[in-house]
Amino acid sequence: MSKQKVVLAYSGGLDTACILKYLQELGYDVIAYVADVGQQEDFDEIAERARATGATKVFVEDLKHDFVTEFIFPAIAGNAVYENRYLLGTSLARPPIARRQVEIALAEGASAVAHGATGKGNDQVRFELAFAALAPSLEVIAPWKDPDFLARFQGRPDLLAYAREHDIPVEATAEKPYSSDENFMHRSYEAGLLEDPDTVPPEDMFKLTRALEDTPDTPTDLLLHFEDAIPVRVVCEVEGVDVLEPVELFDYLNRKGGEHGIGRVDMVENRFVGIKSRGVYETPGGTVLHHAIRDLEGIAMDREVLRLRDMLSPRFAEIIYNGFWFSPEMDFIQAAFKQSETLISGTVRVRLFKGNVICRGRTSTASLYDQELSSMDVAGGYDQEDARGFIRVAALRLRAHKLILHKTGEDDGA
């Protein structure tokens, strides 16, 4: 009788390395799946470690293009900022990872998918909600919520002992003073010494962005081109750079933004599971695009559409953060946002300097800005006498409110 197959989201770290062997002990035929979402890793080495631990197959999948075009760019276009600060780098990486994991599981005839996310964090929710939405027939194995696994592995020392016992190749044995996660959108840091919200992060922790005192004294000027709110071209005349391909474009903005110390955030956020968590993030390229597209919206998006979109944006960010990318509510919001982003096309001139993204000019082929109408020096078809009636009508409810206060004795006499 053949063994049941399980596809494990495998990073090569201590947890998933031990989980791979543990699943084999339970009788599973384990297929290791490694997702490349832009983290700086030696994927050949990770694949070798998976095979050495006993994986019957190893899939190393380059998801960077899908990640950038289907998740990062739409999120930035929709002004997805969680709790007014976080640009959702980790949250955005989980849906493409989970989607490909499900595709592999179905193609390989697996009965289950597995992950190494803990029972306290957000990632368990994001992965498992995606699995439920995309392939509800698949069993989900989450060892860090399994009583038998928890009884056996109470912490890092138990995992290290298990790895030594079974000759499991792991990347490192030294425990870091914090945990980090990297993808093309950002790098995040949490836990360890960062659990004290008053602890200043050590400068040598940061990998994507320079400290402000180490940034260049000369700014970098860029011209960003957008079509329907999606970045399609970046030009830096001084450097002779003209980039069109989405992954290369975002990689360039990451490098230039990081060089100028752009995109650091240190915050205490509210996890979906109800726990407050301190997170430190580096999101250089995403921050540059976030500022540029907001500037272009000023000239190209209708006022009332912008207001409605911004009413939905916090909910959009919450849906992403909580793991409901594949959901009816996400389909609804994305359809509405796609309509709002039509004709948000044009160019934005930005200057990157000392942690700042400074928008210095913008043009649009669908500009709603009328220079003559806005001018203080030209009439431009605007009759200033019309303002008298406009103000009178706008003031009606204020006058009525004042009269009511006076009649009821609540008037302060002013």
Phi, psi and omega per residue, in radians:
M1 nan 2.233 -3.102
S2 -1.283 2.652 3.139
K3 -1.322 2.675 3.011
Q4 -1.256 2.495 -3.139
K5 -1.700 2.503 3.034
V6 -2.310 2.412 3.069
V7 -1.766 2.034 -3.095
L8 -1.762 2.232 2.980
A9 -1.239 1.887 -2.924
Y10 -2.006 2.210 3.132
S11 -1.831 -0.299 -3.067
G12 1.588 -0.102 3.100
G13 -1.348 3.119 -3.054
L14 -1.027 -0.808 -3.063
D15 -1.071 -0.962 -3.058
T16 -1.266 -0.457 3.062
A17 -1.118 -0.763 3.119
C18 -1.240 -0.640 3.127
I19 -1.114 -0.652 3.114
L20 -1.002 -0.849 -3.141
K21 -1.174 -0.689 -3.141
Y22 -1.062 -0.731 3.122
L23 -1.133 -0.615 3.070
Q24 -1.125 -0.689 3.107
E25 -1.090 -0.532 3.121
L26 -1.370 -0.091 3.071
G27 1.770 0.184 -3.124
Y28 -1.541 2.610 2.917
D29 -1.563 1.940 -2.954
V30 -1.719 2.165 3.027
I31 -1.811 2.112 -3.133
A32 -1.543 2.348 -3.123
Y33 -2.170 2.103 -3.128
V34 -1.984 2.128 -3.111
A35 -1.769 2.166 3.043
D36 -1.659 1.773 3.076
V37 -1.948 0.477 3.041
G38 1.795 0.067 3.087
Q39 -1.278 2.590 -3.118
Q40 -1.462 1.585 -3.090
E41 -2.352 2.739 2.996
D42 -1.594 1.652 -3.019
F43 -1.221 -0.510 3.071
D44 -1.116 -0.730 3.136
E45 -1.172 -0.709 3.116
I46 -1.075 -0.752 3.128
A47 -1.098 -0.694 3.113
E48 -1.100 -0.717 3.130
R49 -1.111 -0.673 3.123
A50 -1.112 -0.760 3.132
R51 -1.142 -0.710 -3.129
A52 -1.135 -0.467 3.137
T53 -1.473 -0.227 3.044
G54 2.083 0.150 3.102
A55 -1.107 2.326 -3.125
T56 -1.365 -0.474 3.037
K57 -2.500 2.652 3.078
V58 -2.303 2.182 3.058
F59 -1.915 2.098 3.013
V60 -1.900 1.932 -2.984
E61 -1.949 2.149 3.089
D62 -1.466 1.870 -3.079
L63 -1.874 0.184 -2.988
K64 -1.062 -0.758 -3.104
H65 -1.124 -0.816 3.103
D66 -1.083 -0.721 -3.121
F67 -1.041 -0.817 -3.098
V68 -1.213 -0.865 -2.982
T69 -1.412 -0.558 -3.060
E70 -1.725 -0.250 -3.047
F71 -2.230 -0.953 -3.089
I72 -1.147 -0.960 -3.079
F73 -1.060 -0.813 3.105
P74 -1.096 -0.610 3.128
A75 -1.153 -0.751 3.118
I76 -1.166 -0.722 3.110
A77 -1.048 -0.613 -3.127
G78 -1.521 0.139 3.096
N79 1.051 0.763 -3.136
A80 -1.412 1.793 3.127
V81 -2.306 1.976 -3.083
Y82 -1.379 2.227 -3.131
E83 0.876 0.716 3.015
N84 1.185 0.095 -3.044
R85 -2.441 -0.629 -2.957
Y86 -1.635 2.186 -3.107
L87 -1.534 0.208 2.822
L88 1.244 0.595 -3.110
G89 -1.009 -0.861 -3.140
T90 -1.181 -0.767 -3.103
S91 -1.036 -0.666 -3.100
L92 -1.295 -0.452 -3.107
A93 -1.341 -0.444 -3.032
R94 -1.209 -0.719 3.135
P95 -1.040 -0.812 3.114
P96 -1.144 -0.589 3.093
I97 -1.113 -0.850 -3.110
A98 -1.139 -0.688 -3.124
R99 -1.064 -0.801 -3.139
R100 -1.206 -0.600 3.104
Q101 -1.069 -0.752 3.107
V102 -1.118 -0.739 3.137
E103 -1.051 -0.737 3.125
I104 -1.165 -0.749 -3.131
A105 -1.041 -0.776 -3.131
L106 -1.190 -0.693 -3.136
A107 -1.183 -0.564 -3.083
E108 -1.604 -0.003 -3.134
G109 1.235 0.504 3.125
A110 -1.320 2.650 3.106
S111 -1.733 -0.181 -3.045
A112 -2.611 2.767 2.957
V113 -2.160 2.672 -3.093
A114 -2.428 2.671 3.096
H115 -2.509 2.886 -3.101
G116 -1.910 0.324 3.141
A117 -1.235 2.547 -3.107
T118 -1.390 2.906 -3.109
G119 -1.445 0.033 3.127
K120 -1.820 -0.328 -2.981
G121 -1.670 -3.093 3.139
N122 -1.437 -0.513 -2.986
D123 -1.111 -0.625 3.094
Q124 -0.979 -0.707 -3.127
V125 -1.187 -0.802 -3.095
R126 -1.072 -0.802 3.141
F127 -1.129 -0.840 -2.996
E128 -1.282 -0.550 3.045
L129 -1.189 -0.670 3.091
A130 -1.119 -0.764 3.104
F131 -1.038 -0.757 -3.113
A132 -1.119 -0.660 -3.106
A133 -1.309 -0.604 -3.007
L134 -1.639 -0.584 -3.094
A135 -2.676 1.304 -3.066
P136 -1.099 -0.267 -3.139
S137 -1.363 -0.296 -3.118
L138 -1.344 2.393 3.011
E139 -1.295 2.517 3.099
V140 -1.940 2.148 3.115
I141 -1.872 2.047 -3.127
A142 -2.190 1.531 -3.022
P143 -0.957 -0.602 -3.098
W144 -1.270 0.061 2.972
K145 -2.076 0.110 -3.128
D146 -1.584 2.090 -3.104
P147 -0.967 -0.687 3.141
D148 -1.127 -0.767 3.124
F149 -1.126 -0.766 -3.125
L150 -1.130 -0.614 3.115
A151 -1.196 -0.559 -3.090
R152 -1.464 -0.633 -3.081
F153 -2.122 1.690 -3.077
Q154 -1.571 -0.136 3.133
G155 3.067 -2.990 -3.079
R156 -1.017 -0.745 3.135
P157 -1.010 -0.677 3.124
D158 -1.155 -0.675 3.121
L159 -1.158 -0.730 3.128
L160 -1.118 -0.701 3.118
A161 -1.130 -0.711 3.118
Y162 -1.109 -0.717 3.128
A163 -1.111 -0.712 3.114
R164 -1.157 -0.726 -3.110
E165 -1.082 -0.624 -3.048
H166 -1.848 0.184 3.139
D167 0.951 0.771 3.132
I168 -1.494 2.079 3.112
P169 -1.263 2.115 3.098
V170 -2.118 2.730 -3.011
E171 -1.164 -0.715 -3.079
A172 -2.727 2.760 3.105
T173 -1.980 -0.307 -3.126
A174 -1.328 2.319 3.139
E175 -1.433 2.272 3.127
K176 -1.376 2.706 3.112
P177 -1.309 0.018 3.080
Y178 -2.820 2.879 3.073
S179 -1.878 2.637 -3.121
S180 -2.423 2.711 3.105
D181 -2.456 2.332 -3.084
E182 -2.190 2.477 2.936
N183 -2.602 -3.060 -3.043
F184 -1.139 -0.456 -3.116
M185 -1.397 -0.667 -3.040
H186 -2.880 3.137 2.917
R187 -2.260 2.311 -3.111
S188 -2.018 2.701 3.130
Y189 -2.409 2.382 3.105
E190 -2.770 3.062 3.061
A191 1.179 -3.116 -3.139
G192 1.037 -2.329 -3.096
L193 -1.120 -0.352 -3.132
L194 -1.363 -0.132 3.138
E195 -1.178 -0.396 2.995
D196 -1.434 1.942 -3.036
P197 -1.148 -0.177 3.139
D198 -1.735 0.012 3.119
T199 -1.399 2.250 3.109
V200 -1.330 2.205 3.133
P201 -1.055 2.380 3.100
P202 -1.149 2.445 -3.063
E203 -1.102 -0.573 -3.113
D204 -1.284 -0.046 3.083
M205 -1.248 -0.620 -3.000
F206 -1.310 2.353 -3.073
K207 -2.030 -0.447 -3.038
L208 -1.783 -0.370 -3.049
T209 -2.239 2.513 3.082
R210 -1.467 2.666 2.962
A211 -1.121 2.592 -3.070
L212 -0.994 -0.643 -3.119
E213 -1.211 -0.247 3.130
D214 -1.824 0.093 -3.119
T215 -1.434 2.784 -3.111
P216 -1.091 2.650 3.067
D217 -1.529 -0.041 3.078
T218 -1.960 2.222 -3.114
P219 -1.266 2.871 3.011
T220 -1.953 2.157 3.128
D221 -1.783 2.266 -3.104
L222 -2.204 2.674 2.978
L223 -2.039 2.030 -3.108
L224 -1.824 2.235 3.126
H225 -1.835 2.375 3.131
F226 -2.205 2.532 2.962
E227 -2.259 2.110 -3.087
D228 0.881 0.785 3.058
A229 1.265 0.131 3.129
I230 -1.898 2.271 3.122
P231 -1.179 2.298 -3.088
V232 -2.155 -0.203 -3.098
R233 -2.832 2.470 3.028
V234 -2.251 2.277 -3.138
V235 -2.165 2.296 2.968
C236 -2.201 1.770 -3.024
E237 -1.108 -0.686 -3.093
V238 -1.086 -0.687 -3.121
E239 -1.585 -0.059 -3.110
G240 1.181 0.552 -3.097
V241 -1.741 2.328 3.065
D242 -2.551 1.746 -2.980
V243 -1.987 2.335 3.140
L244 -2.052 -0.655 -3.056
E245 -1.158 2.293 -2.983
P246 -0.989 -0.791 -3.108
V247 -1.171 -0.755 3.109
E248 -1.125 -0.694 3.128
L249 -1.046 -0.850 -3.100
F250 -1.211 -0.643 3.104
D251 -1.083 -0.716 3.125
Y252 -1.113 -0.778 3.126
L253 -1.132 -0.617 3.057
N254 -1.051 -0.812 -3.088
R255 -1.171 -0.794 -3.119
K256 -1.241 -0.688 3.084
G257 -1.099 -0.765 3.121
G258 -1.102 -0.658 3.126
E259 -1.042 -0.570 -3.119
H260 -1.732 0.233 3.048
G261 1.218 0.524 -3.069
I262 -1.649 2.370 2.941
G263 1.805 0.266 3.071
R264 -1.474 2.344 3.076
V265 -2.381 2.336 3.083
D266 -2.201 2.014 -3.012
M267 -2.601 2.818 2.934
V268 -1.882 2.079 -3.042
E269 -2.009 2.954 3.120
N270 -1.818 1.945 3.087
R271 -1.225 2.712 3.130
F272 -1.069 -0.577 -3.103
V273 -1.340 -0.009 3.033
G274 1.744 0.135 -3.125
I275 -1.841 2.404 2.998
K276 -1.399 2.451 -3.065
S277 -2.430 2.412 3.065
R278 -1.589 2.191 3.113
G279 -2.256 2.472 3.058
V280 -2.071 2.310 -3.009
Y281 -2.299 2.590 2.967
E282 -2.125 2.042 -3.110
T283 -2.369 1.234 -3.018
P284 -1.182 -0.985 -3.093
G285 -1.128 -0.719 3.125
G286 -1.074 -0.650 3.139
T287 -1.184 -0.708 3.099
V288 -1.044 -0.848 -3.127
L289 -1.140 -0.674 3.140
H290 -1.005 -0.815 -3.132
H291 -1.205 -0.676 -3.088
A292 -1.173 -0.781 -3.093
I293 -1.225 -0.582 3.078
R294 -1.112 -0.626 3.135
D295 -1.187 -0.743 3.132
L296 -1.122 -0.618 3.108
E297 -1.043 -0.556 -3.131
G298 -1.032 -0.590 -3.099
I299 -1.683 -0.391 -2.957
A300 -2.044 -0.233 -3.099
M301 -1.824 2.345 3.114
D302 -1.012 2.503 -3.064
R303 -0.993 -0.846 -3.075
E304 -1.269 -0.593 3.054
V305 -1.114 -0.761 3.123
L306 -1.052 -0.739 -3.141
R307 -1.124 -0.755 3.121
L308 -1.142 -0.755 3.117
R309 -1.033 -0.781 -3.105
D310 -1.247 -0.348 2.985
M311 -1.217 -0.611 -3.120
L312 -1.511 -0.360 -3.048
S313 -1.008 -0.753 3.095
P314 -1.067 -0.633 3.092
R315 -1.212 -0.688 3.050
F316 -0.979 -0.836 3.133
A317 -1.107 -0.693 -3.139
E318 -1.153 -0.699 3.097
I319 -1.056 -0.774 3.123
I320 -1.130 -0.845 -3.081
Y321 -1.063 -0.702 -3.060
N322 -1.427 -0.133 3.030
G323 1.703 0.323 -3.095
F324 -1.797 0.669 3.135
W325 -1.038 -0.757 3.133
F326 -1.648 1.457 -3.074
S327 -2.672 2.786 3.100
P328 -1.061 -0.664 -3.123
E329 -1.162 -0.596 3.085
M330 -1.204 -0.700 3.088
D331 -1.024 -0.734 -3.127
F332 -1.125 -0.865 -3.099
I333 -1.139 -0.728 -3.127
Q334 -1.133 -0.631 3.086
A335 -1.114 -0.734 3.120
A336 -1.154 -0.761 -3.121
F337 -1.150 -0.658 3.134
K338 -1.054 -0.682 3.088
Q339 -1.144 -0.724 -3.119
S340 -1.169 -0.447 -3.054
E341 -1.557 -0.133 3.099
T342 -1.057 2.269 3.124
L343 1.284 0.172 3.001
I344 -1.467 1.306 -3.034
S345 -2.234 2.520 3.141
G346 2.700 -2.807 -3.112
T347 -2.247 2.608 3.084
V348 -2.274 2.270 3.051
R349 -1.593 2.125 3.136
V350 -2.167 2.598 3.035
R351 -2.046 2.204 3.081
L352 -1.740 2.154 -3.060
F353 -2.850 2.124 3.005
K354 0.879 0.879 3.081
G355 1.447 0.009 -3.069
N356 -1.939 2.553 2.951
V357 -1.954 1.871 -3.030
I358 -1.865 2.009 3.108
C359 -1.457 2.202 -2.974
R360 -2.053 -0.053 3.130
G361 3.043 2.704 -3.132
R362 -2.705 2.546 3.045
T363 -2.373 2.709 3.109
S364 -2.593 2.431 3.066
T365 -1.245 -0.262 3.118
A366 -2.128 0.683 -3.074
S367 -1.141 2.366 3.050
L368 -1.674 0.022 -3.108
Y369 -1.468 2.205 3.108
D370 -1.949 1.888 -3.042
Q371 -1.091 -0.686 3.141
E372 -1.193 -0.709 -3.128
L373 -1.151 -0.583 -3.109
S374 -1.440 -0.318 -3.010
S375 -1.197 2.490 3.026
M376 -1.452 -0.159 -3.035
D377 -1.874 -0.206 -3.100
V378 -2.231 2.382 -3.135
A379 -1.075 -0.813 3.059
G380 1.054 0.549 3.105
G381 1.432 0.137 -3.128
Y382 -1.843 2.131 3.118
D383 -1.632 1.932 -3.065
Q384 -1.115 -0.396 3.111
E385 -1.163 -0.413 3.112
D386 -1.107 -0.422 -3.107
A387 -1.109 -0.490 -3.125
R388 -1.061 -0.849 3.130
G389 -1.201 -0.632 3.114
F390 -1.041 -0.799 -3.140
I391 -1.195 -0.674 -3.134
R392 -1.065 -0.783 3.129
V393 -1.149 -0.745 -3.131
A394 -1.119 -0.479 -3.083
A395 -1.507 -0.132 -3.056
L396 -0.961 -0.854 -3.079
R397 -1.210 -0.501 3.106
L398 -1.205 -0.724 3.099
R399 -1.112 -0.753 -3.135
A400 -1.098 -0.701 3.137
H401 -1.104 -0.721 3.141
K402 -1.136 -0.688 3.135
L403 -1.136 -0.698 3.118
I404 -1.106 -0.770 3.108
L405 -1.025 -0.714 -3.120
H406 -1.164 -0.730 -3.115
K407 -1.176 -0.621 -3.075
T408 -1.558 -0.008 3.127
G409 1.393 0.174 3.129
E410 -1.571 -0.020 -3.106
D411 -1.190 2.367 3.123
D412 -1.421 -0.018 3.066
G413 1.595 -0.049 -3.101
A414 -1.288 nan nan
